Amino acid sequence: MADATAADFRRVEFRLNQLEGRGVRDLVARCHCKLATWATDHGWLEVATHHYDEAHRHAGGELRRVLDGVGNWFGRTQSFTLGSRKDSDMTRFPWIMDRADNAARREIDDQFKRSFRSPWTRTITLGGASAVEGVDIQSAELQASWAGAVWLMPAIHRLHAALILGNSRTPVDVARGIGLWVRGGGSQIGNLIDSSEAYLTKESVADLLTVQLRGGRNVFGRERWLEACQTLWDEMPDELVDSLLANSRLPSIATGYGLEATELYLHAALLNRSPAMLERSLDSDDASIALLARCLSPSLVEALPLRVIGRMLSAVVTTASGPHEDWKSRGWSVLPRLWRAAGNEQDLRDRLLALMPHGSVPEAAVSVPEFVPNSLIDSSLQAAIERIYQDIADADRGRYAGHASQPAWNVARLLFATERHDSTAIAALVEMASSGRVLAEQRLASLNALRLLAEHGLLDAADVEGALSARKIASFMTDDLSADQRLDDISRIALRARFGPVFDLDAELLAASRDPDTRVRKLAVDSISWLSRQAFASAARDAALLGALYDPHPRVQAAALPALWRGDFASESVRRVAHGRVEELWPEAHRDLRLAVAREISRTDSVRGDQDAKLQEFAQVDRSWLVREYAKGSGSAFGD
């Protein structure tokens, strides 16, 4: 059916409508199931939905029950029949599922063997080459398609994806695996794509989005397609960018974090890549443009044309009562930057401030400090301090209702925005960081806030003495008590490190940079990189920074990069080896690392040495639009 046309589908349906006799209804229903499966493979979702409806109309008994279970895939109601019931082989298809089960069992067995295989053992495979996932799962998928078992296809697609991605890192296989996971209704699509991004190429990204997923036309549930696009917005082909922007309609009303919000955030990101579509978007109504303005990335605002900025601000202030309640607190890191880019007009600031909820003051203040009056900053700071003491009191009584508000970060943002030392606010943060009853995430937020303030010279060691000693964390609401305890410990060590060589922390930081937990390693490398940039070099820190470039996680790798360009090394030969390691990593480097390299290169006045020149050359032709823009030098307009 790979070469079937729409006319072929219509001809088959015409023949099916002419069938008469006993048992014909079940036959017609199953034939429509096959047509629905094949139409999906072609990317004809409307045709597939039509054939699903026809199959459901003709089906009876157990076939209708299993079709009801996948109704949501076709935009219909999903329903299940409760109670014990044994379906026949013609809906369970045990011979198909046996194939899938064999593939899964073999993979589990192979994974277990690999876990204890000696690193000095070589494995020799006899026979011809076959697909990395094996023939069993391929056979199950083909048979399910031929049988029209649309209710089995999602689970088989997900298993097929897991087998591919668990065994291969080639760009073609990674694109295939991601495509199958998306088509199978897999969850956390963005996380999957991000974790596999390093193994993609420009060609495999295009293959994933335009061939495997057919531009979203074979993906049931638009939210899955949008999540895939949002994760790869800076890497998708230009033709797909223009197509998505041309065919999308901006909603004028959006609630919560649903489909409309995802569509708006994706649209806002893609507009940076298409100047023509950016101008065209200004023809939308004020309500849509106002929502779009709130979804812009703050770091990309400066690159927008002045006419676009003015149109967006005008739409925001003229639709003051328009946004849904969920949206009134969104976008306050963006709107002040739009105001600043438009010329800091006083009347416009007053109109925007009238729209801003009090809870958004810290976000707006840290984005553009001059946008928020001091009176608002003072009242917001007082409210955040009171919230901290309230959370501590609640924790002492065993209540944790307000832990999601994270007032510690609000305090840090407000002090950072005003660049002032406030002993009362710092004392509240220290109290939270020293409490033995608050949740681990509340204490970590306070430690992170204190570390930020210390980095910018807004407090000294005497201010935070009470937060520097180790504390035993609460043993509840944690997935891994040991890892969370080590994270708490390194957070306090990282805070001490912000006071330079006052504390001898090389041993602790070096050990933490080798910790099994990624969060601990990243925080340790962040601290070592910061010390290096403050001209505090040592052989142990050199070793930790070089070791970070061999870390399996790209964020840990990226944390070491600022020190390579802007820090001091005890040994320049270590720096040269580290630069060579970055160059070695590049072909399979994650976007986080490539973007960090491009940012560092764009910071320097001139490219230093042949290694930097080669990295800049790599970045200028990178598959990511963001990396290319930074490499060209225009990335400096984006901010940090």
C-alpha positions as CSV (number, residue, x, y, z in Angstrom):
1,M,0.0,0.0,0.0
2,A,3.0,2.3,0.0
3,D,2.1,3.6,-3.5
4,A,-1.6,3.7,-3.0
5,T,-3.5,6.8,-3.9
6,A,-6.6,8.4,-2.6
7,A,-8.5,7.0,-5.6
8,D,-7.5,3.5,-4.5
9,F,-9.0,4.0,-1.1
10,R,-12.2,5.3,-2.6
11,R,-12.4,2.3,-5.0
12,V,-12.0,-0.2,-2.2
13,E,-14.6,1.6,-0.1
14,F,-17.0,1.5,-3.0
15,R,-16.6,-2.2,-3.3
16,L,-17.1,-2.7,0.4
17,N,-20.4,-0.8,0.3
18,Q,-21.6,-3.3,-2.3
19,L,-21.1,-6.4,-0.2
20,E,-24.1,-8.2,1.1
21,G,-24.8,-11.4,3.0
22,R,-24.2,-13.0,6.4
23,G,-21.1,-12.0,8.3
24,V,-20.4,-9.1,5.9
25,R,-20.6,-6.4,8.6
26,D,-17.6,-7.9,10.5
27,L,-15.6,-8.3,7.3
28,V,-16.4,-4.7,6.3
29,A,-15.4,-3.4,9.7
30,R,-12.1,-5.2,9.6
31,C,-11.4,-3.9,6.1
32,H,-12.1,-0.4,7.2
33,C,-9.6,-1.0,10.1
34,K,-7.0,-1.9,7.6
35,L,-7.7,1.2,5.5
36,A,-7.5,3.3,8.7
37,T,-4.1,1.9,9.5
38,W,-2.8,2.4,5.9
39,A,-4.2,5.9,5.7
40,T,-2.4,6.8,8.9
41,D,0.9,5.5,7.4
42,H,0.3,7.9,4.4
43,G,-0.3,10.8,6.7
44,W,-4.0,11.1,5.8
45,L,-5.5,11.6,9.3
46,E,-8.9,12.7,8.0
47,V,-9.1,9.6,5.8
48,A,-8.0,7.4,8.7
49,T,-10.7,9.0,10.9
50,H,-13.3,8.4,8.3
51,H,-12.4,4.7,8.0
52,Y,-12.3,4.4,11.8
53,D,-15.8,5.7,12.0
54,E,-17.0,3.3,9.3
55,A,-15.3,0.4,11.1
56,H,-17.0,1.4,14.4
57,R,-20.3,1.7,12.6
58,H,-20.1,-1.8,11.2
59,A,-18.4,-3.5,14.1
60,G,-20.2,-5.4,16.8
61,G,-19.3,-7.1,20.1
62,E,-15.7,-7.4,21.0
63,L,-14.4,-5.6,17.9
64,R,-16.4,-2.5,18.8
65,R,-15.1,-2.7,22.4
66,V,-11.5,-2.6,21.3
67,L,-12.2,0.2,18.8
68,D,-13.9,2.2,21.6
69,G,-10.6,1.9,23.5
70,V,-8.7,3.9,20.9
71,G,-11.4,6.4,20.0
72,N,-9.4,9.3,21.4
73,W,-6.8,8.7,18.7
74,F,-9.3,9.6,16.1
75,G,-10.9,12.6,17.9
76,R,-13.7,10.4,19.3
77,T,-14.8,9.4,22.8
78,Q,-12.6,6.8,24.4
79,S,-14.4,4.2,26.5
80,F,-13.7,0.9,28.2
81,T,-15.8,-2.0,29.3
82,L,-15.2,-3.0,33.0
83,G,-15.3,-6.5,34.2
84,S,-13.5,-9.7,33.3
85,R,-13.9,-10.7,29.7
86,K,-11.9,-12.9,27.4
87,D,-11.7,-11.7,23.9
88,S,-11.2,-14.0,21.0
89,D,-8.0,-14.4,19.1
90,M,-9.3,-12.2,16.3
91,T,-9.0,-9.1,18.5
92,R,-6.1,-10.2,20.8
93,F,-4.0,-11.5,17.9
94,P,-1.8,-13.6,20.2
95,W,0.6,-14.6,17.4
96,I,1.3,-10.9,16.8
97,M,1.8,-10.1,20.4
98,D,4.0,-13.2,20.8
99,R,6.4,-11.7,18.3
100,A,6.5,-8.4,20.2
101,D,6.9,-10.2,23.5
102,N,9.8,-12.2,22.1
103,A,11.5,-9.0,21.0
104,A,11.1,-7.5,24.5
105,R,12.3,-10.6,26.3
106,R,15.4,-10.8,24.1
107,E,16.2,-7.2,24.7
108,I,15.9,-7.5,28.5
109,D,18.1,-10.6,28.4
110,D,20.7,-8.8,26.2
111,Q,20.7,-5.7,28.5
112,F,21.3,-7.8,31.5
113,K,24.2,-9.6,29.9
114,R,25.7,-6.3,28.8
115,S,25.5,-5.1,32.4
116,F,28.1,-7.6,33.6
117,R,30.1,-8.1,30.5
118,S,33.8,-7.6,30.9
119,P,35.1,-4.4,29.1
120,W,37.9,-6.6,27.7
121,T,35.4,-9.0,26.0
122,R,34.8,-8.8,22.3
123,T,31.5,-9.9,20.8
124,I,31.5,-11.5,17.3
125,T,28.2,-11.7,15.5
126,L,27.8,-14.4,12.8
127,G,25.4,-14.1,9.9
128,G,24.2,-11.3,7.8
129,A,23.5,-7.8,9.1
130,S,19.9,-7.1,10.2
131,A,18.1,-4.1,11.6
132,V,19.2,-3.1,15.0
133,E,15.9,-3.8,16.6
134,G,15.6,-7.3,15.2
135,V,13.1,-9.0,13.0
136,D,10.5,-10.0,15.6
137,I,9.3,-6.5,16.3
138,Q,9.3,-5.7,12.6
139,S,7.2,-8.7,12.0
140,A,4.8,-7.8,14.7
141,E,4.4,-4.3,13.4
142,L,3.8,-5.5,9.8
143,Q,1.3,-8.2,10.8
144,A,-0.6,-5.7,13.0
145,S,-0.8,-3.3,10.1
146,W,-2.0,-6.0,7.7
147,A,-4.6,-7.2,10.2
148,G,-5.9,-3.7,10.7
149,A,-5.3,-4.0,14.4
150,V,-5.3,-0.3,15.1
151,W,-5.8,-0.9,18.8
152,L,-2.4,-2.8,19.0
153,M,-0.4,-0.4,16.9
154,P,0.4,2.3,19.6
155,A,1.9,-0.2,22.0
156,I,3.9,-1.9,19.2
157,H,5.2,1.4,17.9
158,R,6.4,2.4,21.4
159,L,8.1,-1.0,22.0
160,H,9.7,-0.7,18.5
161,A,11.0,2.8,19.4
162,A,12.5,1.5,22.7
163,L,14.3,-1.3,21.0
164,I,15.8,1.0,18.4
165,L,16.8,3.8,20.8
166,G,18.2,1.3,23.3
167,N,20.6,-0.2,20.8
168,S,21.6,2.5,18.3
169,R,22.9,6.0,18.2
170,T,23.1,6.5,14.4
171,P,21.2,9.5,13.2
172,V,18.9,7.5,11.0
173,D,18.0,5.1,13.7
174,V,17.5,7.8,16.3
175,A,15.1,9.6,13.9
176,R,13.2,6.4,13.3
177,G,13.0,5.6,17.0
178,I,11.7,9.1,17.9
179,G,9.2,9.0,15.1
180,L,7.8,5.7,16.3
181,W,7.6,6.9,19.9
182,V,5.6,10.0,18.9
183,R,3.3,8.0,16.6
184,G,2.8,5.5,19.4
185,G,1.5,8.1,21.8
186,G,4.6,8.0,24.0
187,S,4.9,10.5,26.8
188,Q,7.6,13.1,27.6
189,I,8.4,13.6,23.9
190,G,10.3,16.7,24.5
191,N,12.6,15.0,27.1
192,L,13.2,12.1,24.7
193,I,14.1,14.4,21.8
194,D,16.4,16.5,24.0
195,S,18.2,13.5,25.4
196,S,18.8,12.2,21.8
197,E,19.5,15.6,20.2
198,A,23.3,15.0,20.1
199,Y,22.9,12.1,17.7
200,L,20.7,13.9,15.2
201,T,22.0,15.7,12.1
202,K,20.5,18.3,9.9
203,E,19.3,15.6,7.5
204,S,17.9,13.3,10.2
205,V,16.0,16.2,11.8
206,A,14.4,16.9,8.4
207,D,13.7,13.2,8.0
208,L,12.1,12.9,11.4
209,L,9.7,15.9,11.0
210,T,8.9,15.6,7.3
211,V,9.1,11.9,6.5
212,Q,8.8,9.9,9.8
213,L,6.0,12.2,11.1
214,R,4.9,13.6,7.7
215,G,4.7,17.1,8.9
216,G,2.4,16.0,11.7
217,R,-0.1,14.4,9.4
218,N,0.3,10.9,10.9
219,V,0.5,12.0,14.5
220,F,-2.7,11.5,16.5
221,G,-3.1,14.3,18.9
222,R,-1.8,17.7,17.7
223,E,-0.2,18.3,21.1
224,R,2.4,15.5,20.4
225,W,3.3,17.1,17.1
226,L,3.7,20.5,18.6
227,E,5.8,19.2,21.5
228,A,8.2,17.6,18.9
229,C,8.3,20.9,16.9
230,Q,8.9,23.0,20.0
231,T,11.8,20.9,21.1
232,L,13.4,21.2,17.6
233,W,12.2,24.7,16.7
234,D,15.7,26.0,16.0
235,E,16.7,22.9,14.0
236,M,13.7,22.2,11.8
237,P,14.0,22.9,8.0
238,D,13.2,26.4,6.8
239,E,10.4,25.1,4.6
240,L,8.7,23.5,7.5
241,V,9.0,26.7,9.6
242,D,7.3,28.7,6.8
243,S,4.6,26.0,6.4
244,L,3.8,25.9,10.1
245,L,3.6,29.7,10.4
246,A,1.5,30.0,7.2
247,N,-1.0,27.3,8.3
248,S,-1.4,28.2,11.9
249,R,-4.1,30.4,13.3
250,L,-3.2,32.3,16.4
251,P,-5.9,31.9,19.1
252,S,-7.3,35.1,20.6
253,I,-8.3,33.3,23.8
254,A,-6.0,30.9,25.6
255,T,-6.5,29.2,29.0
256,G,-4.0,27.3,31.2
257,Y,-1.2,25.4,29.7
258,G,-3.2,23.5,27.0
259,L,-2.9,23.2,23.3
260,E,-3.4,26.9,22.6
261,A,-0.5,27.9,24.9
262,T,1.8,25.3,23.2
263,E,0.8,26.7,19.8
264,L,1.5,30.3,20.8
265,Y,4.9,29.5,22.3
266,L,5.9,27.6,19.2
267,H,4.7,30.4,16.9
268,A,6.6,33.0,18.9
269,A,9.8,31.0,18.7
270,L,9.5,30.3,15.0
271,L,8.8,34.0,14.1
272,N,12.5,34.8,14.9
273,R,13.5,32.5,12.0
274,S,11.1,33.9,9.4
275,P,11.1,37.7,9.0
276,A,8.4,37.6,6.3
277,M,6.1,35.7,8.5
278,L,6.9,38.0,11.4
279,E,5.5,41.0,9.4
280,R,2.5,38.9,8.3
281,S,1.7,38.1,11.9
282,L,1.0,41.8,12.6
283,D,-2.2,41.5,10.6
284,S,-3.8,39.3,13.3
285,D,-6.2,40.8,15.8
286,D,-5.1,42.6,18.9
287,A,-6.0,39.8,21.3
288,S,-3.9,37.3,19.4
289,I,-0.9,39.6,19.1
290,A,-1.1,40.4,22.8
291,L,-1.0,36.7,23.7
292,L,1.9,36.2,21.3
293,A,3.9,39.0,22.8
294,R,3.7,37.3,26.2
295,C,5.1,34.1,24.7
296,L,8.3,35.6,23.3
297,S,11.6,34.6,24.6
298,P,13.1,37.5,26.6
299,S,16.6,36.9,25.1
300,L,15.3,37.3,21.6
301,V,13.3,40.6,22.0
302,E,16.2,42.9,21.1
303,A,16.4,41.3,17.7
304,L,12.8,42.3,16.8
305,P,12.2,45.2,14.4
306,L,10.9,48.4,16.1
307,R,7.6,48.3,14.2
308,V,6.9,44.8,15.5
309,I,7.7,45.8,19.1
310,G,5.4,48.8,18.9
311,R,2.5,46.8,17.4
312,M,2.8,44.2,20.2
313,L,2.9,46.7,23.0
314,S,-0.1,48.5,21.5
315,A,-2.0,45.2,21.4
316,V,-1.1,44.4,25.0
317,V,-2.4,47.7,26.4
318,T,-5.5,47.9,24.2
319,T,-6.7,44.4,25.3
320,A,-6.2,45.0,29.1
321,S,-9.2,43.0,30.0
322,G,-8.7,40.3,27.3
323,P,-6.3,37.7,28.7
324,H,-7.7,34.8,30.6
325,E,-6.9,34.8,34.4
326,D,-4.3,32.2,33.8
327,W,-2.4,34.5,31.4
328,K,-2.4,37.7,33.3
329,S,0.8,36.7,35.2
330,R,2.6,35.5,32.1
331,G,5.1,37.3,30.0
332,W,6.4,39.8,32.6
333,S,10.0,39.0,31.8
334,V,9.2,39.9,28.1
335,L,6.9,43.0,28.3
336,P,9.4,45.2,30.2
337,R,12.0,44.4,27.6
338,L,9.6,45.3,24.8
339,W,9.0,48.6,26.6
340,R,12.7,49.3,26.9
341,A,13.3,48.4,23.3
342,A,10.5,50.8,22.3
343,G,12.2,53.8,24.0
344,N,11.3,53.7,27.8
345,E,8.1,55.8,27.3
346,Q,6.7,56.8,30.8
347,D,3.0,56.8,29.8
348,L,3.4,53.3,28.3
349,R,5.1,52.1,31.4
350,D,2.3,53.3,33.6
351,R,-0.3,51.5,31.4
352,L,1.7,48.3,31.6
353,L,2.2,48.5,35.3
354,A,-1.6,48.8,35.7
355,L,-1.9,45.4,34.1
356,M,0.9,43.7,36.1
357,P,-0.1,41.4,39.0
358,H,1.7,42.0,42.2
359,G,3.1,38.5,42.1
360,S,4.9,39.3,38.9
361,V,7.0,42.2,40.3
362,P,10.2,40.1,40.9
363,E,10.1,38.7,37.4
364,A,9.7,42.1,35.8
365,A,12.3,43.8,38.1
366,V,15.1,41.3,37.4
367,S,14.3,41.6,33.6
368,V,14.4,45.4,33.5
369,P,15.0,47.0,36.9
370,E,14.1,50.6,35.8
371,F,10.6,49.3,34.7
372,V,9.4,48.7,38.3
373,P,9.1,51.6,40.8
374,N,11.0,51.2,44.1
375,S,7.7,51.3,46.0
376,L,6.5,48.1,44.2
377,I,9.9,46.4,44.7
378,D,9.9,47.2,48.4
379,S,6.3,45.9,49.0
380,S,7.1,42.8,46.9
381,L,10.3,42.1,48.9
382,Q,8.4,42.5,52.2
383,A,5.8,40.0,51.0
384,A,8.4,37.5,49.9
385,I,10.2,37.8,53.3
386,E,6.9,37.2,55.1
387,R,6.2,34.2,52.9
388,I,9.5,32.7,53.9
389,Y,8.8,32.9,57.6
390,Q,5.3,31.6,57.0
391,D,6.7,28.6,55.2
392,I,9.1,27.9,58.0
393,A,6.4,28.2,60.6
394,D,4.1,25.9,58.5
395,A,7.0,23.3,58.2
396,D,7.4,23.4,62.0
397,R,3.7,22.4,62.2
398,G,4.0,19.8,59.5
399,R,2.3,21.8,56.8
400,Y,3.7,22.3,53.3
401,A,0.9,24.0,51.4
402,G,2.9,26.9,50.1
403,H,6.2,25.2,49.2
404,A,5.5,25.7,45.4
405,S,5.7,29.5,45.7
406,Q,9.5,29.6,46.1
407,P,9.7,33.0,47.8
408,A,13.5,32.6,48.1
409,W,14.0,33.2,44.4
410,N,11.8,36.3,44.5
411,V,14.0,37.7,47.3
412,A,17.1,37.1,45.2
413,R,15.7,38.5,42.1
414,L,14.5,41.7,43.8
415,L,17.9,42.3,45.6
416,F,19.8,41.5,42.4
417,A,17.6,43.9,40.4
418,T,18.2,46.8,42.9
419,E,21.9,45.8,43.6
420,R,21.5,46.3,47.3
421,H,22.4,44.6,50.5
422,D,19.4,43.9,52.7
423,S,20.3,42.3,56.0
424,T,16.6,41.5,56.8
425,A,16.1,39.7,53.5
426,I,19.4,37.8,53.8
427,A,18.6,36.7,57.3
428,A,15.3,35.3,56.1
429,L,17.1,33.3,53.4
430,V,19.6,32.0,55.9
431,E,16.8,31.0,58.3
432,M,15.2,29.0,55.5
433,A,18.5,27.4,54.5
434,S,19.3,26.4,58.1
435,S,15.9,25.0,59.0
436,G,15.8,21.2,59.6
437,R,12.1,20.9,58.9
438,V,11.4,22.6,55.5
439,L,11.4,20.5,52.4
440,A,14.7,19.9,50.6
441,E,13.6,21.9,47.6
442,Q,12.8,24.9,49.8
443,R,16.2,24.8,51.4
444,L,18.0,24.4,48.1
445,A,16.1,27.4,46.7
446,S,17.4,29.5,49.6
447,L,21.0,28.2,49.1
448,N,20.8,28.9,45.4
449,A,19.5,32.4,46.1
450,L,22.3,33.1,48.6
451,R,24.9,31.8,46.1
452,L,23.5,34.2,43.4
453,L,23.8,37.2,45.7
454,A,27.3,36.2,46.8
455,E,28.4,35.9,43.2
456,H,27.4,39.5,42.6
457,G,28.9,40.9,45.8
458,L,25.6,41.6,47.5
459,L,26.6,39.7,50.8
460,D,29.7,38.4,52.5
461,A,30.7,35.3,54.4
462,A,29.6,36.8,57.8
463,D,26.1,37.3,56.5
464,V,25.6,33.6,55.7
465,E,27.6,31.9,58.5
466,G,24.5,30.1,59.7
467,A,23.9,28.5,56.3
468,L,27.4,27.2,55.7
469,S,27.2,24.2,58.1
470,A,25.9,20.8,56.8
471,R,22.3,19.9,57.7
472,K,20.6,16.6,57.7
473,I,17.7,16.8,55.2
474,A,14.2,15.5,55.9
475,S,13.7,11.9,54.9
476,F,10.3,12.3,53.1
477,M,9.2,13.6,49.7
478,T,12.5,12.5,48.2
479,D,13.2,9.9,45.5
480,D,16.8,9.3,46.6
481,L,17.7,10.4,50.2
482,S,21.4,9.9,49.7
483,A,21.6,11.8,46.5
484,D,19.5,14.7,47.9
485,Q,21.7,14.8,51.0
486,R,24.8,15.1,48.8
487,L,23.1,17.8,46.7
488,D,22.3,19.8,49.9
489,D,26.0,19.4,51.0
490,I,27.5,20.5,47.7
491,S,25.1,23.5,47.7
492,R,26.6,24.7,51.0
493,I,30.1,24.0,49.7
494,A,29.3,26.0,46.5
495,L,28.1,28.9,48.7
496,R,31.4,28.8,50.6
497,A,33.3,28.7,47.2
498,R,31.7,32.1,46.3
499,F,34.0,33.7,48.9
500,G,37.1,32.7,47.0
501,P,40.2,31.2,48.7
502,V,38.8,32.0,52.2
503,F,37.9,28.3,52.3
504,D,40.1,25.4,51.0
505,L,37.5,23.5,49.0
506,D,39.5,21.8,46.3
507,A,39.2,18.3,47.6
508,E,35.4,18.6,48.2
509,L,34.7,20.2,44.8
510,L,36.9,17.7,43.0
511,A,35.1,14.7,44.7
512,A,31.7,16.3,43.9
513,S,32.6,16.7,40.3
514,R,32.8,12.9,40.1
515,D,29.6,12.2,42.0
516,P,27.1,9.7,40.6
517,D,24.3,12.3,40.7
518,T,24.3,14.7,37.7
519,R,22.9,17.6,39.8
520,V,25.8,17.4,42.2
521,R,28.4,17.2,39.4
522,K,27.0,20.2,37.6
523,L,26.9,22.4,40.7
524,A,30.5,21.4,41.6
525,V,31.7,22.2,38.0
526,D,29.8,25.5,38.1
527,S,31.6,26.5,41.3
528,I,35.0,25.5,39.9
529,S,34.4,27.4,36.7
530,W,33.3,30.5,38.7
531,L,36.5,30.3,40.8
532,S,38.6,30.0,37.6
533,R,36.9,33.1,36.2
534,Q,37.8,35.0,39.4
535,A,41.5,34.2,38.8
536,F,41.6,31.5,41.5
537,A,43.4,28.6,39.7
538,S,44.8,25.4,41.0
539,A,45.9,22.0,39.6
540,A,42.9,20.3,41.2
541,R,40.5,22.7,39.6
542,D,42.2,22.2,36.2
543,A,41.7,18.5,36.6
544,A,38.0,18.9,37.5
545,L,37.4,21.2,34.5
546,L,39.1,18.8,32.1
547,G,37.2,15.9,33.6
548,A,33.9,17.7,33.2
549,L,34.4,17.6,29.4
550,Y,34.4,13.8,29.6
551,D,31.1,13.8,31.6
552,P,28.2,11.9,30.0
553,H,25.8,14.8,30.6
554,P,25.9,17.8,28.3
555,R,25.0,20.3,31.0
556,V,28.0,19.3,33.0
557,Q,30.2,19.6,30.0
558,A,28.7,23.1,29.2
559,A,29.3,24.3,32.8
560,A,33.1,24.0,32.3
561,L,33.2,26.0,29.1
562,P,33.2,29.6,30.5
563,A,36.5,28.8,32.3
564,L,38.2,27.7,29.1
565,W,37.7,31.1,27.5
566,R,37.5,33.5,30.5
567,G,39.1,31.7,33.4
568,D,42.6,31.1,34.7
569,F,44.3,27.7,34.6
570,A,47.3,26.6,36.6
571,S,48.6,24.9,33.5
572,E,48.0,26.3,30.0
573,S,48.7,22.8,28.6
574,V,45.6,21.6,30.4
575,R,43.6,24.4,28.8
576,R,44.9,23.4,25.3
577,V,43.9,19.7,25.9
578,A,40.5,20.9,27.1
579,H,40.0,22.9,23.9
580,G,41.0,19.8,21.9
581,R,38.5,17.8,23.8
582,V,35.7,20.3,22.9
583,E,36.7,20.0,19.2
584,E,36.7,16.2,19.5
585,L,33.2,16.3,21.1
586,W,31.6,18.6,18.5
587,P,30.4,16.0,15.9
588,E,28.2,14.3,18.5
589,A,27.9,17.2,20.9
590,H,24.5,18.1,22.4
591,R,22.9,21.5,21.5
592,D,23.6,22.7,25.1
593,L,27.3,22.3,24.6
594,R,27.4,23.7,21.0
595,L,25.4,26.7,22.1
596,A,27.7,27.3,25.0
597,V,30.7,27.2,22.7
598,A,29.1,29.7,20.3
599,R,28.3,32.0,23.2
600,E,31.8,32.0,24.4
601,I,33.3,32.6,21.0
602,S,30.8,35.5,20.4
603,R,32.0,37.1,23.7
604,T,35.6,37.4,22.7
605,D,36.9,40.4,20.7
606,S,38.7,38.2,18.3
607,V,39.1,34.5,17.7
608,R,42.1,33.1,19.5
609,G,44.2,30.5,17.8
610,D,43.5,27.8,15.2
611,Q,41.3,25.7,17.6
612,D,38.9,28.6,18.2
613,A,38.8,29.3,14.5
614,K,37.8,25.7,13.8
615,L,35.1,25.7,16.4
616,Q,33.7,29.0,15.1
617,E,33.6,27.4,11.6
618,F,31.7,24.4,13.0
619,A,29.2,26.7,14.7
620,Q,28.6,28.8,11.7
621,V,27.2,25.8,9.8
622,D,25.6,24.1,12.7
623,R,22.1,22.6,12.3
624,S,20.8,24.8,15.1
625,W,19.6,28.3,14.1
626,L,20.5,29.7,17.5
627,V,24.1,28.3,17.4
628,R,24.6,29.8,13.9
629,E,23.3,33.2,15.0
630,Y,25.7,33.3,17.9
631,A,28.6,32.2,15.8
632,K,27.8,35.0,13.3
633,G,28.1,37.5,16.1
634,S,24.4,38.5,15.9
635,G,23.8,36.3,18.9
636,S,25.0,39.1,21.2
637,A,21.7,40.8,20.6
638,F,20.0,37.9,22.3
639,G,21.4,38.4,25.8
640,D,22.5,35.5,28.0
